[in-house]
Amino acid sequence: MRKQYNLTQIDLSEKSGVGLRFIRELEQGKQTLRLDKVNQVLSLFGYEAGAVPITKSDDV
């Protein structure tokens, strides 16, 4: 989404209020990231991440 909005990693870092290192780790798919910081970035694009219940296919 960053590229769709023609933002550099630095631009995204500054606009979202998180560090450049965090943006790089996010884009590289780091397995452990702080959810609050992820949501700071996502909020610029109108999204939010959160916990959702797990549903099993046999639960009907």
CNS distance restraints for C-alpha pairs under 8 A (distance, minus, plus):
assign (resid   1 and name CA) (resid   5 and name CA) 6.37 0.50 0.50
assign (resid   1 and name CA) (resid  45 and name CA) 7.88 0.50 0.50
assign (resid   2 and name CA) (resid   6 and name CA) 6.33 0.50 0.50
assign (resid   2 and name CA) (resid   7 and name CA) 5.31 0.50 0.50
assign (resid   2 and name CA) (resid   8 and name CA) 7.14 0.50 0.50
assign (resid   2 and name CA) (resid   9 and name CA) 7.69 0.50 0.50
assign (resid   2 and name CA) (resid  12 and name CA) 7.18 0.50 0.50
assign (resid   3 and name CA) (resid   7 and name CA) 5.74 0.50 0.50
assign (resid   3 and name CA) (resid   8 and name CA) 7.33 0.50 0.50
assign (resid   7 and name CA) (resid  11 and name CA) 5.60 0.50 0.50
assign (resid   7 and name CA) (resid  12 and name CA) 6.16 0.50 0.50
assign (resid   8 and name CA) (resid  12 and name CA) 6.27 0.50 0.50
assign (resid   9 and name CA) (resid  13 and name CA) 6.05 0.50 0.50
assign (resid   9 and name CA) (resid  20 and name CA) 6.71 0.50 0.50
assign (resid   9 and name CA) (resid  23 and name CA) 6.53 0.50 0.50
assign (resid   9 and name CA) (resid  24 and name CA) 7.37 0.50 0.50
assign (resid  10 and name CA) (resid  14 and name CA) 6.18 0.50 0.50
assign (resid  10 and name CA) (resid  20 and name CA) 6.14 0.50 0.50
assign (resid  11 and name CA) (resid  15 and name CA) 6.06 0.50 0.50
assign (resid  12 and name CA) (resid  16 and name CA) 5.91 0.50 0.50
assign (resid  12 and name CA) (resid  23 and name CA) 7.60 0.50 0.50
assign (resid  12 and name CA) (resid  41 and name CA) 7.54 0.50 0.50
assign (resid  13 and name CA) (resid  17 and name CA) 5.84 0.50 0.50
assign (resid  13 and name CA) (resid  18 and name CA) 5.22 0.50 0.50
assign (resid  13 and name CA) (resid  19 and name CA) 5.58 0.50 0.50
assign (resid  13 and name CA) (resid  20 and name CA) 5.28 0.50 0.50
assign (resid  13 and name CA) (resid  23 and name CA) 6.41 0.50 0.50
assign (resid  14 and name CA) (resid  18 and name CA) 6.83 0.50 0.50
assign (resid  14 and name CA) (resid  19 and name CA) 7.64 0.50 0.50
assign (resid  15 and name CA) (resid  44 and name CA) 7.95 0.50 0.50
assign (resid  16 and name CA) (resid  40 and name CA) 5.73 0.50 0.50
assign (resid  16 and name CA) (resid  41 and name CA) 5.22 0.50 0.50
assign (resid  16 and name CA) (resid  44 and name CA) 6.86 0.50 0.50
assign (resid  17 and name CA) (resid  40 and name CA) 7.33 0.50 0.50
assign (resid  18 and name CA) (resid  22 and name CA) 6.60 0.50 0.50
assign (resid  18 and name CA) (resid  23 and name CA) 7.40 0.50 0.50
assign (resid  18 and name CA) (resid  37 and name CA) 6.73 0.50 0.50
assign (resid  18 and name CA) (resid  40 and name CA) 7.55 0.50 0.50
assign (resid  18 and name CA) (resid  41 and name CA) 7.65 0.50 0.50
assign (resid  19 and name CA) (resid  23 and name CA) 6.65 0.50 0.50
assign (resid  20 and name CA) (resid  24 and name CA) 6.33 0.50 0.50
assign (resid  21 and name CA) (resid  25 and name CA) 6.20 0.50 0.50
assign (resid  22 and name CA) (resid  26 and name CA) 6.02 0.50 0.50
assign (resid  23 and name CA) (resid  27 and name CA) 6.19 0.50 0.50
assign (resid  24 and name CA) (resid  28 and name CA) 6.12 0.50 0.50
assign (resid  25 and name CA) (resid  29 and name CA) 6.29 0.50 0.50
assign (resid  25 and name CA) (resid  30 and name CA) 5.38 0.50 0.50
assign (resid  26 and name CA) (resid  30 and name CA) 5.89 0.50 0.50
assign (resid  26 and name CA) (resid  33 and name CA) 7.42 0.50 0.50
assign (resid  26 and name CA) (resid  38 and name CA) 7.86 0.50 0.50
assign (resid  33 and name CA) (resid  37 and name CA) 7.71 0.50 0.50
assign (resid  33 and name CA) (resid  38 and name CA) 7.21 0.50 0.50
assign (resid  34 and name CA) (resid  38 and name CA) 6.35 0.50 0.50
assign (resid  35 and name CA) (resid  39 and name CA) 6.11 0.50 0.50
assign (resid  35 and name CA) (resid  49 and name CA) 7.38 0.50 0.50
assign (resid  35 and name CA) (resid  50 and name CA) 7.78 0.50 0.50
assign (resid  36 and name CA) (resid  40 and name CA) 6.32 0.50 0.50
assign (resid  37 and name CA) (resid  41 and name CA) 6.56 0.50 0.50
assign (resid  38 and name CA) (resid  42 and name CA) 6.20 0.50 0.50
assign (resid  38 and name CA) (resid  49 and name CA) 7.49 0.50 0.50
assign (resid  39 and name CA) (resid  43 and name CA) 5.79 0.50 0.50
assign (resid  39 and name CA) (resid  47 and name CA) 7.52 0.50 0.50
assign (resid  39 and name CA) (resid  48 and name CA) 5.35 0.50 0.50
assign (resid  39 and name CA) (resid  49 and name CA) 6.15 0.50 0.50
assign (resid  40 and name CA) (resid  44 and name CA) 7.20 0.50 0.50
assign (resid  41 and name CA) (resid  45 and name CA) 7.68 0.50 0.50
assign (resid  42 and name CA) (resid  46 and name CA) 6.46 0.50 0.50
assign (resid  42 and name CA) (resid  47 and name CA) 5.00 0.50 0.50
assign (resid  42 and name CA) (resid  48 and name CA) 5.69 0.50 0.50
assign (resid  42 and name CA) (resid  49 and name CA) 7.70 0.50 0.50
assign (resid  43 and name CA) (resid  47 and name CA) 5.15 0.50 0.50
assign (resid  43 and name CA) (resid  48 and name CA) 6.09 0.50 0.50
assign (resid  55 and name CA) (resid  59 and name CA) 6.97 0.50 0.50
